[in-house]
Amino acid sequence: MSLSRIVMRLARNPGTEFAGGDDHRGYALTAPLTADGLLDAAAYAKSKANCVVRRFAPDEDAIDGRLARKGARWFFDYDDDDEADDEPVHRLGEHRFAVGEYVTVTDEEGRPLTYKVVEVQPAG
């Protein structure tokens, strides 16, 4: 089982202040993927401690968290003791992580924002 490093950058989000997208705002995620680019739940169960996420934006310090799962629901968790900081990712377990694919993350204000996968490579 190997882990992949996935980078997603904010895509165009019409009707928001990010209508044109923002390449300096996004997520870097380390997670196990299946051969077809889906999150590998069985491998995740064996490597949870290594499945991390970093949220970055030009106007804030980077925030480190972890990829978490409850039942079939995947999310980004930044504080084990506070569920309010969890960022749900729409149907994350069904998303294919391949360059050019899109993923929707609900931000801390409850807005769904679309991100584009721009990099997938073995985590080193």
N, CA, C and O atoms as a GROMACS GRO file, in nm:
protein
  496
    1MET      N    1   0.084  -0.117   0.000
    1MET     CA    2   0.000   0.000   0.000
    1MET      C    3   0.089   0.123   0.000
    1MET      O    4   0.181   0.136   0.080
    2SER      N    5   0.059   0.213  -0.091
    2SER     CA    6   0.136   0.337  -0.094
    2SER      C    7   0.039   0.455  -0.086
    2SER      O    8  -0.078   0.445  -0.122
    3LEU      N    9   0.093   0.565  -0.040
    3LEU     CA   10   0.014   0.687  -0.027
    3LEU      C   11   0.041   0.780  -0.145
    3LEU      O   12   0.150   0.777  -0.204
    4SER      N   13  -0.057   0.860  -0.178
    4SER     CA   14  -0.044   0.959  -0.285
    4SER      C   15  -0.054   1.098  -0.227
    4SER      O   16  -0.124   1.122  -0.129
    5ARG      N   17   0.017   1.190  -0.289
    5ARG     CA   18   0.006   1.332  -0.254
    5ARG      C   19  -0.083   1.395  -0.360
    5ARG      O   20  -0.054   1.389  -0.479
    6ILE      N   21  -0.192   1.456  -0.315
    6ILE     CA   22  -0.293   1.514  -0.403
    6ILE      C   23  -0.300   1.663  -0.374
    6ILE      O   24  -0.313   1.703  -0.258
    7VAL      N   25  -0.291   1.744  -0.477
    7VAL     CA   26  -0.303   1.889  -0.460
    7VAL      C   27  -0.426   1.936  -0.536
    7VAL      O   28  -0.444   1.905  -0.654
    8MET      N   29  -0.512   2.010  -0.466
    8MET     CA   30  -0.633   2.067  -0.525
    8MET      C   31  -0.627   2.218  -0.508
    8MET      O   32  -0.595   2.268  -0.400
    9ARG      N   33  -0.657   2.290  -0.614
    9ARG     CA   34  -0.658   2.436  -0.609
    9ARG      C   35  -0.798   2.488  -0.641
    9ARG      O   36  -0.872   2.425  -0.716
   10LEU      N   37  -0.832   2.602  -0.582
   10LEU     CA   38  -0.966   2.657  -0.597
   10LEU      C   39  -0.997   2.684  -0.745
   10LEU      O   40  -0.925   2.757  -0.813
   11ALA      N   41  -1.104   2.623  -0.792
   11ALA     CA   42  -1.147   2.640  -0.931
   11ALA      C   43  -1.241   2.760  -0.942
   11ALA      O   44  -1.267   2.828  -0.843
   12ARG      N   45  -1.290   2.785  -1.061
   12ARG     CA   46  -1.388   2.892  -1.079
   12ARG      C   47  -1.512   2.859  -0.998
   12ARG      O   48  -1.563   2.747  -1.004
   13ASN      N   49  -1.560   2.957  -0.924
   13ASN     CA   50  -1.682   2.942  -0.842
   13ASN      C   51  -1.771   3.063  -0.867
   13ASN      O   52  -1.772   3.156  -0.787
   14PRO      N   53  -1.847   3.061  -0.979
   14PRO     CA   54  -1.934   3.174  -1.011
   14PRO      C   55  -2.028   3.209  -0.895
   14PRO      O   56  -2.076   3.120  -0.825
   15GLY      N   57  -2.053   3.336  -0.876
   15GLY     CA   58  -2.142   3.382  -0.771
   15GLY      C   59  -2.074   3.400  -0.637
   15GLY      O   60  -2.139   3.433  -0.538
   16THR      N   61  -1.942   3.378  -0.632
   16THR     CA   62  -1.864   3.401  -0.510
   16THR      C   63  -1.753   3.500  -0.542
   16THR      O   64  -1.735   3.541  -0.656
   17GLU      N   65  -1.679   3.538  -0.438
   17GLU     CA   66  -1.563   3.625  -0.463
   17GLU      C   67  -1.452   3.552  -0.538
   17GLU      O   68  -1.351   3.612  -0.575
   18PHE      N   69  -1.471   3.421  -0.560
   18PHE     CA   70  -1.373   3.340  -0.632
   18PHE      C   71  -1.424   3.300  -0.770
   18PHE      O   72  -1.399   3.189  -0.817
   19ALA      N   73  -1.496   3.389  -0.833
   19ALA     CA   74  -1.557   3.359  -0.964
   19ALA      C   75  -1.453   3.312  -1.065
   19ALA      O   76  -1.482   3.227  -1.149
   20GLY      N   77  -1.332   3.366  -1.057
   20GLY     CA   78  -1.226   3.327  -1.150
   20GLY      C   79  -1.133   3.220  -1.096
   20GLY      O   80  -1.036   3.184  -1.163
   21GLY      N   81  -1.161   3.169  -0.976
   21GLY     CA   82  -1.072   3.070  -0.914
   21GLY      C   83  -0.957   3.140  -0.844
   21GLY      O   84  -0.946   3.263  -0.846
   22ASP      N   85  -0.871   3.062  -0.782
   22ASP     CA   86  -0.754   3.116  -0.712
   22ASP      C   87  -0.652   3.004  -0.695
   22ASP      O   88  -0.670   2.916  -0.611
   23ASP      N   89  -0.545   3.008  -0.773
   23ASP     CA   90  -0.441   2.905  -0.768
   23ASP      C   91  -0.361   2.904  -0.638
   23ASP      O   92  -0.287   2.810  -0.612
   24HIS      N   93  -0.375   3.009  -0.558
   24HIS     CA   94  -0.300   3.018  -0.432
   24HIS      C   95  -0.381   2.970  -0.312
   24HIS      O   96  -0.337   2.984  -0.198
   25ARG      N   97  -0.498   2.914  -0.337
   25ARG     CA   98  -0.589   2.871  -0.232
   25ARG      C   99  -0.628   2.726  -0.261
   25ARG      O  100  -0.674   2.694  -0.371
   26GLY      N  101  -0.608   2.637  -0.162
   26GLY     CA  102  -0.643   2.498  -0.188
   26GLY      C  103  -0.605   2.405  -0.076
   26GLY      O  104  -0.594   2.444   0.040
   27TYR      N  105  -0.585   2.279  -0.114
   27TYR     CA  106  -0.555   2.171  -0.021
   27TYR      C  107  -0.445   2.082  -0.077
   27TYR      O  108  -0.438   2.059  -0.197
   28ALA      N  109  -0.360   2.033   0.013
   28ALA     CA  110  -0.264   1.928  -0.019
   28ALA      C  111  -0.302   1.811   0.072
   28ALA      O  112  -0.308   1.826   0.194
   29LEU      N  113  -0.325   1.697   0.014
   29LEU     CA  114  -0.378   1.582   0.084
   29LEU      C  115  -0.288   1.462   0.062
   29LEU      O  116  -0.241   1.439  -0.049
   30THR      N  117  -0.264   1.385   0.167
   30THR     CA  118  -0.192   1.258   0.155
   30THR      C  119  -0.290   1.148   0.190
   30THR      O  120  -0.346   1.145   0.300
   31ALA      N  121  -0.312   1.056   0.094
   31ALA     CA  122  -0.413   0.951   0.114
   31ALA      C  123  -0.382   0.832   0.024
   31ALA      O  124  -0.315   0.847  -0.078
   32PRO      N  125  -0.430   0.713   0.062
   32PRO     CA  126  -0.413   0.596  -0.025
   32PRO      C  127  -0.523   0.595  -0.132
   32PRO      O  128  -0.639   0.623  -0.103
   33LEU      N  129  -0.484   0.564  -0.254
   33LEU     CA  130  -0.580   0.558  -0.364
   33LEU      C  131  -0.580   0.419  -0.426
   33LEU      O  132  -0.480   0.348  -0.424
   34THR      N  133  -0.695   0.381  -0.480
   34THR     CA  134  -0.704   0.256  -0.555
   34THR      C  135  -0.641   0.279  -0.692
   34THR      O  136  -0.603   0.391  -0.726
   35ALA      N  137  -0.630   0.173  -0.770
   35ALA     CA  138  -0.571   0.184  -0.904
   35ALA      C  139  -0.649   0.281  -0.993
   35ALA      O  140  -0.591   0.341  -1.083
   36ASP      N  141  -0.779   0.296  -0.968
   36ASP     CA  142  -0.858   0.387  -1.050
   36ASP      C  143  -0.874   0.526  -0.988
   36ASP      O  144  -0.956   0.605  -1.035
   37GLY      N  145  -0.798   0.557  -0.883
   37GLY     CA  146  -0.792   0.692  -0.828
   37GLY      C  147  -0.894   0.724  -0.721
   37GLY      O  148  -0.910   0.840  -0.686
   38LEU      N  149  -0.965   0.624  -0.668
   38LEU     CA  150  -1.060   0.648  -0.560
   38LEU      C  151  -0.989   0.630  -0.425
   38LEU      O  152  -0.887   0.562  -0.417
   39LEU      N  153  -1.044   0.692  -0.320
   39LEU     CA  154  -0.988   0.668  -0.187
   39LEU      C  155  -1.000   0.520  -0.154
   39LEU      O  156  -1.104   0.459  -0.177
   40ASP      N  157  -0.893   0.464  -0.102
   40ASP     CA  158  -0.888   0.322  -0.067
   40ASP      C  159  -0.920   0.306   0.081
   40ASP      O  160  -0.833   0.326   0.166
   41ALA      N  161  -1.045   0.271   0.112
   41ALA     CA  162  -1.090   0.263   0.251
   41ALA      C  163  -1.014   0.158   0.330
   41ALA      O  164  -0.981   0.180   0.447
   42ALA      N  165  -0.984   0.044   0.269
   42ALA     CA  166  -0.912  -0.062   0.341
   42ALA      C  167  -0.770  -0.018   0.374
   42ALA      O  168  -0.722  -0.042   0.485
   43ALA      N  169  -0.702   0.045   0.279
   43ALA     CA  170  -0.567   0.094   0.304
   43ALA      C  171  -0.569   0.210   0.404
   43ALA      O  172  -0.478   0.223   0.486
   44TYR      N  173  -0.673   0.293   0.398
   44TYR     CA  174  -0.686   0.404   0.492
   44TYR      C  175  -0.692   0.350   0.636
   44TYR      O  176  -0.629   0.407   0.725
   45ALA      N  177  -0.766   0.244   0.657
   45ALA     CA  178  -0.781   0.186   0.792
   45ALA      C  179  -0.646   0.146   0.850
   45ALA      O  180  -0.628   0.146   0.972
   46LYS      N  181  -0.550   0.112   0.764
   46LYS     CA  182  -0.417   0.070   0.809
   46LYS      C  183  -0.318   0.186   0.818
   46LYS      O  184  -0.211   0.171   0.877
   47SER      N  185  -0.354   0.301   0.762
   47SER     CA  186  -0.257   0.411   0.756
   47SER      C  187  -0.317   0.546   0.795
   47SER      O  188  -0.270   0.650   0.748
   48LYS      N  189  -0.420   0.546   0.880
   48LYS     CA  190  -0.488   0.670   0.920
   48LYS      C  191  -0.392   0.779   0.965
   48LYS      O  192  -0.408   0.896   0.929
   49ALA      N  193  -0.293   0.741   1.044
   49ALA     CA  194  -0.202   0.840   1.101
   49ALA      C  195  -0.123   0.916   0.994
   49ALA      O  196  -0.077   1.028   1.018
   50ASN      N  197  -0.108   0.856   0.876
   50ASN     CA  198  -0.032   0.920   0.769
   50ASN      C  199  -0.119   0.995   0.670
   50ASN      O  200  -0.068   1.055   0.575
   51CYS      N  201  -0.250   0.991   0.690
   51CYS     CA  202  -0.344   1.056   0.598
   51CYS      C  203  -0.373   1.197   0.648
   51CYS      O  204  -0.457   1.217   0.736
   52VAL      N  205  -0.303   1.292   0.592
   52VAL     CA  206  -0.309   1.430   0.641
   52VAL      C  207  -0.357   1.525   0.532
   52VAL      O  208  -0.357   1.492   0.413
   53VAL      N  209  -0.397   1.643   0.576
   53VAL     CA  210  -0.442   1.746   0.484
   53VAL      C  211  -0.384   1.880   0.532
   53VAL      O  212  -0.368   1.902   0.652
   54ARG      N  213  -0.354   1.966   0.437
   54ARG     CA  214  -0.309   2.102   0.467
   54ARG      C  215  -0.393   2.196   0.382
   54ARG      O  216  -0.395   2.186   0.259
   55ARG      N  217  -0.462   2.288   0.449
   55ARG     CA  218  -0.539   2.391   0.378
   55ARG      C  219  -0.451   2.514   0.368
   55ARG      O  220  -0.394   2.559   0.468
   56PHE      N  221  -0.440   2.570   0.249
   56PHE     CA  222  -0.356   2.688   0.231
   56PHE      C  223  -0.431   2.798   0.156
   56PHE      O  224  -0.514   2.772   0.070
   57ALA      N  225  -0.398   2.922   0.193
   57ALA     CA  226  -0.456   3.040   0.130
   57ALA      C  227  -0.361   3.155   0.154
   57ALA      O  228  -0.291   3.157   0.256
   58PRO      N  229  -0.356   3.252   0.063
   58PRO     CA  230  -0.260   3.362   0.077
   58PRO      C  231  -0.287   3.454   0.195
   58PRO      O  232  -0.196   3.522   0.243
   59ASP      N  233  -0.412   3.459   0.242
   59ASP     CA  234  -0.447   3.554   0.348
   59ASP      C  235  -0.460   3.489   0.485
   59ASP      O  236  -0.515   3.549   0.577
   60GLU      N  237  -0.409   3.366   0.501
   60GLU     CA  238  -0.414   3.298   0.632
   60GLU      C  239  -0.298   3.200   0.643
   60GLU      O  240  -0.242   3.157   0.542
   61ASP      N  241  -0.265   3.166   0.766
   61ASP     CA  242  -0.162   3.064   0.787
   61ASP      C  243  -0.216   2.929   0.741
   61ASP      O  244  -0.336   2.903   0.751
   62ALA      N  245  -0.128   2.845   0.691
   62ALA     CA  246  -0.170   2.710   0.651
   62ALA      C  247  -0.221   2.636   0.775
   62ALA      O  248  -0.169   2.654   0.886
   63ILE      N  249  -0.323   2.554   0.755
   63ILE     CA  250  -0.383   2.479   0.865
   63ILE      C  251  -0.367   2.331   0.835
   63ILE      O  252  -0.408   2.284   0.729
   64ASP      N  253  -0.308   2.258   0.930
   64ASP     CA  254  -0.286   2.114   0.914
   64ASP      C  255  -0.395   2.036   0.985
   64ASP      O  256  -0.438   2.071   1.095
   65GLY      N  257  -0.438   1.930   0.921
   65GLY     CA  258  -0.539   1.842   0.979
   65GLY      C  259  -0.519   1.701   0.930
   65GLY      O  260  -0.410   1.663   0.888
   66ARG      N  261  -0.626   1.625   0.934
   66ARG     CA  262  -0.617   1.487   0.890
   66ARG      C  263  -0.739   1.450   0.809
   66ARG      O  264  -0.846   1.509   0.823
   67LEU      N  265  -0.722   1.351   0.725
   67LEU     CA  266  -0.834   1.293   0.654
   67LEU      C  267  -0.903   1.200   0.753
   67LEU      O  268  -0.838   1.117   0.815
   68ALA      N  269  -1.034   1.214   0.767
   68ALA     CA  270  -1.107   1.133   0.864
   68ALA      C  271  -1.228   1.069   0.797
   68ALA      O  272  -1.273   1.112   0.691
   69ARG      N  273  -1.279   0.966   0.863
   69ARG     CA  274  -1.393   0.893   0.809
   69ARG      C  275  -1.481   0.845   0.923
   69ARG      O  276  -1.433   0.790   1.022
   70LYS      N  277  -1.612   0.867   0.908
   70LYS     CA  278  -1.712   0.812   1.000
   70LYS      C  279  -1.814   0.742   0.913
   70LYS      O  280  -1.887   0.807   0.838
   71GLY      N  281  -1.820   0.610   0.923
   71GLY     CA  282  -1.908   0.535   0.834
   71GLY      C  283  -1.863   0.555   0.691
   71GLY      O  284  -1.746   0.533   0.659
   72ALA      N  285  -1.954   0.596   0.604
   72ALA     CA  286  -1.920   0.620   0.464
   72ALA      C  287  -1.882   0.766   0.439
   72ALA      O  288  -1.846   0.802   0.327
   73ARG      N  289  -1.890   0.850   0.542
   73ARG     CA  290  -1.866   0.995   0.526
   73ARG      C  291  -1.718   1.028   0.550
   73ARG      O  292  -1.664   1.000   0.657
   74TRP      N  293  -1.655   1.088   0.451
   74TRP     CA  294  -1.517   1.136   0.461
   74TRP      C  295  -1.519   1.285   0.485
   74TRP      O  296  -1.610   1.355   0.439
   75PHE      N  297  -1.419   1.335   0.558
   75PHE     CA  298  -1.410   1.479   0.582
   75PHE      C  299  -1.268   1.515   0.624
   75PHE      O  300  -1.187   1.428   0.655
   76PHE      N  301  -1.239   1.645   0.624
   76PHE     CA  302  -1.112   1.697   0.673
   76PHE      C  303  -1.135   1.743   0.816
   76PHE      O  304  -1.230   1.818   0.842
   77ASP      N  305  -1.050   1.700   0.908
   77ASP     CA  306  -1.065   1.731   1.050
   77ASP      C  307  -0.941   1.804   1.098
   77ASP      O  308  -0.829   1.757   1.079
   78TYR      N  309  -0.961   1.920   1.159
   78TYR     CA  310  -0.850   2.002   1.206
   78TYR      C  311  -0.833   2.001   1.356
   78TYR      O  312  -0.734   2.054   1.407
   79ASP      N  313  -0.928   1.942   1.430
   79ASP     CA  314  -0.920   1.935   1.575
   79ASP      C  315  -1.005   1.818   1.622
   79ASP      O  316  -1.127   1.820   1.606
   80ASP      N  317  -0.940   1.715   1.679
   80ASP     CA  318  -1.011   1.594   1.722
   80ASP      C  319  -1.122   1.623   1.822
   80ASP      O  320  -1.220   1.550   1.828
   81ASP      N  321  -1.107   1.729   1.902
   81ASP     CA  322  -1.202   1.757   2.008
   81ASP      C  323  -1.316   1.850   1.966
   81ASP      O  324  -1.405   1.880   2.047
   82ASP      N  325  -1.316   1.896   1.841
   82ASP     CA  326  -1.414   1.994   1.798
   82ASP      C  327  -1.470   1.957   1.661
   82ASP      O  328  -1.401   1.970   1.560
   83GLU      N  329  -1.594   1.910   1.658
   83GLU     CA  330  -1.655   1.873   1.530
   83GLU      C  331  -1.693   1.994   1.447
   83GLU      O  332  -1.717   1.981   1.327
   84ALA      N  333  -1.700   2.111   1.507
   84ALA     CA  334  -1.739   2.231   1.434
   84ALA      C  335  -1.637   2.269   1.326
   84ALA      O  336  -1.672   2.339   1.231
   85ASP      N  337  -1.513   2.224   1.339
   85ASP     CA  338  -1.411   2.261   1.241
   85ASP      C  339  -1.403   2.161   1.126
   85ASP      O  340  -1.324   2.182   1.034
   86ASP      N  341  -1.481   2.055   1.130
   86ASP     CA  342  -1.477   1.955   1.024
   86ASP      C  343  -1.524   2.015   0.892
   86ASP      O  344  -1.623   2.089   0.889
   87GLU      N  345  -1.453   1.984   0.784
   87GLU     CA  346  -1.492   2.030   0.651
   87GLU      C  347  -1.541   1.910   0.572
   87GLU      O  348  -1.461   1.828   0.529
   88PRO      N  349  -1.672   1.900   0.552
   88PRO     CA  350  -1.723   1.789   0.474
   88PRO      C  351  -1.685   1.805   0.327
   88PRO      O  352  -1.680   1.916   0.274
   89VAL      N  353  -1.659   1.695   0.264
   89VAL     CA  354  -1.625   1.694   0.122
   89VAL      C  355  -1.734   1.615   0.052
   89VAL      O  356  -1.752   1.496   0.080
   90HIS      N  357  -1.805   1.678  -0.037
   90HIS     CA  358  -1.921   1.618  -0.103
   90HIS      C  359  -1.882   1.489  -0.175
   90HIS      O  360  -1.805   1.491  -0.271
   91ARG      N  361  -1.937   1.378  -0.127
   91ARG     CA  362  -1.917   1.246  -0.188
   91ARG      C  363  -1.770   1.214  -0.212
   91ARG      O  364  -1.733   1.160  -0.316
   92LEU      N  365  -1.686   1.247  -0.114
   92LEU     CA  366  -1.542   1.229  -0.129
   92LEU      C  367  -1.505   1.086  -0.165
   92LEU      O  368  -1.415   1.064  -0.247
   93GLY      N  369  -1.572   0.989  -0.106
   93GLY     CA  370  -1.542   0.850  -0.135
   93GLY      C  371  -1.572   0.808  -0.277
   93GLY      O  372  -1.526   0.703  -0.322
   94GLU      N  373  -1.650   0.889  -0.349
   94GLU     CA  374  -1.685   0.858  -0.487
   94GLU      C  375  -1.604   0.939  -0.588
   94GLU      O  376  -1.613   0.915  -0.709
   95HIS      N  377  -1.526   1.034  -0.540
   95HIS     CA  378  -1.446   1.118  -0.630
   95HIS      C  379  -1.324   1.042  -0.680
   95HIS      O  380  -1.260   0.967  -0.606
   96ARG      N  381  -1.294   1.064  -0.806
   96ARG     CA  382  -1.172   1.009  -0.865
   96ARG      C  383  -1.065   1.118  -0.855
   96ARG      O  384  -1.083   1.229  -0.904
   97PHE      N  385  -0.954   1.083  -0.791
   97PHE     CA  386  -0.845   1.180  -0.777
   97PHE      C  387  -0.749   1.160  -0.893
   97PHE      O  388  -0.657   1.077  -0.888
   98ALA      N  389  -0.772   1.238  -0.996
   98ALA     CA  390  -0.687   1.238  -1.114
   98ALA      C  391  -0.678   1.383  -1.159
   98ALA      O  392  -0.772   1.461  -1.140
   99VAL      N  393  -0.567   1.420  -1.219
   99VAL     CA  394  -0.548   1.558  -1.264
   99VAL      C  395  -0.664   1.596  -1.356
   99VAL      O  396  -0.698   1.524  -1.450
  100GLY      N  397  -0.723   1.712  -1.327
  100GLY     CA  398  -0.834   1.763  -1.408
  100GLY      C  399  -0.971   1.735  -1.349
  100GLY      O  400  -1.070   1.795  -1.392
  101GLU      N  401  -0.980   1.647  -1.251
  101GLU     CA  402  -1.108   1.617  -1.186
  101GLU      C  403  -1.141   1.729  -1.086
  101GLU      O  404  -1.053   1.805  -1.046
  102TYR      N  405  -1.269   1.738  -1.048
  102TYR     CA  406  -1.314   1.842  -0.955
  102TYR      C  407  -1.370   1.780  -0.827
  102TYR      O  408  -1.430   1.673  -0.829
  103VAL      N  409  -1.349   1.851  -0.715
  103VAL     CA  410  -1.395   1.806  -0.583
  103VAL      C  411  -1.460   1.927  -0.515
  103VAL      O  412  -1.407   2.038  -0.522
  104THR      N  413  -1.573   1.905  -0.448
  104THR     CA  414  -1.641   2.012  -0.377
  104THR      C  415  -1.617   1.998  -0.227
  104THR      O  416  -1.645   1.894  -0.168
  105VAL      N  417  -1.566   2.105  -0.166
  105VAL     CA  418  -1.540   2.109  -0.022
  105VAL      C  419  -1.627   2.219   0.037
  105VAL      O  420  -1.634   2.329  -0.018
  106THR      N  421  -1.695   2.190   0.148
  106THR     CA  422  -1.774   2.291   0.216
  106THR      C  423  -1.683   2.366   0.312
  106THR      O  424  -1.626   2.306   0.403
  107ASP      N  425  -1.670   2.497   0.293
  107ASP     CA  426  -1.578   2.575   0.375
  107ASP      C  427  -1.634   2.601   0.514
  107ASP      O  428  -1.745   2.559   0.547
  108GLU      N  429  -1.554   2.672   0.596
  108GLU     CA  430  -1.592   2.697   0.735
  108GLU      C  431  -1.716   2.784   0.747
  108GLU      O  432  -1.777   2.791   0.854
  109GLU      N  433  -1.755   2.851   0.639
  109GLU     CA  434  -1.877   2.933   0.639
  109GLU      C  435  -1.997   2.857   0.584
  109GLU      O  436  -2.106   2.914   0.569
  110GLY      N  437  -1.978   2.729   0.553
  110GLY     CA  438  -2.087   2.647   0.502
  110GLY      C  439  -2.110   2.656   0.352
  110GLY      O  440  -2.208   2.602   0.301
  111ARG      N  441  -2.019   2.722   0.281
  111ARG     CA  442  -2.033   2.736   0.136
  111ARG      C  443  -1.965   2.620   0.064
  111ARG      O  444  -1.850   2.589   0.096
  112PRO      N  445  -2.032   2.557  -0.031
  112PRO     CA  446  -1.965   2.456  -0.112
  112PRO      C  447  -1.879   2.525  -0.217
  112PRO      O  448  -1.930   2.604  -0.297
  113LEU      N  449  -1.750   2.495  -0.218
  113LEU     CA  450  -1.659   2.553  -0.318
  113LEU      C  451  -1.593   2.439  -0.396
  113LEU      O  452  -1.562   2.334  -0.341
  114THR      N  453  -1.574   2.461  -0.524
  114THR     CA  454  -1.518   2.360  -0.612
  114THR      C  455  -1.367   2.379  -0.628
  114THR      O  456  -1.318   2.490  -0.649
  115TYR      N  457  -1.295   2.267  -0.617
  115TYR     CA  458  -1.150   2.265  -0.632
  115TYR      C  459  -1.114   2.171  -0.745
  115TYR      O  460  -1.182   2.071  -0.769
  116LYS      N  461  -1.006   2.203  -0.815
  116LYS     CA  462  -0.959   2.120  -0.926
  116LYS      C  463  -0.834   2.044  -0.882
  116LYS      O  464  -0.743   2.102  -0.823
  117VAL      N  465  -0.831   1.915  -0.910
  117VAL     CA  466  -0.712   1.834  -0.881
  117VAL      C  467  -0.606   1.871  -0.982
  117VAL      O  468  -0.625   1.853  -1.103
  118VAL      N  469  -0.493   1.923  -0.935
  118VAL     CA  470  -0.386   1.968  -1.025
  118VAL      C  471  -0.262   1.880  -1.016
  118VAL      O  472  -0.172   1.892  -1.099
  119GLU      N  473  -0.256   1.793  -0.915
  119GLU     CA  474  -0.137   1.708  -0.899
  119GLU      C  475  -0.174   1.582  -0.822
  119GLU      O  476  -0.243   1.589  -0.721
  120VAL      N  477  -0.128   1.468  -0.871
  120VAL     CA  478  -0.139   1.341  -0.800
  120VAL      C  479  -0.008   1.267  -0.825
  120VAL      O  480   0.025   1.237  -0.940
  121GLN      N  481   0.065   1.238  -0.717
  121GLN     CA  482   0.191   1.167  -0.731
  121GLN      C  483   0.219   1.086  -0.606
  121GLN      O  484   0.160   1.113  -0.501
  122PRO      N  485   0.306   0.988  -0.615
  122PRO     CA  486   0.338   0.910  -0.495
  122PRO      C  487   0.392   1.002  -0.385
  122PRO      O  488   0.473   1.091  -0.412
  123ALA      N  489   0.346   0.981  -0.262
  123ALA     CA  490   0.396   1.059  -0.149
  123ALA      C  491   0.536   1.012  -0.117
  123ALA      O  492   0.564   0.892  -0.113
  124GLY      N  493   0.622   1.104  -0.097
  124GLY     CA  494   0.762   1.066  -0.075
  124GLY      C  495   0.809   1.109   0.055
  124GLY      O  496   0.924   1.085   0.090
   0.00000   0.00000   0.00000
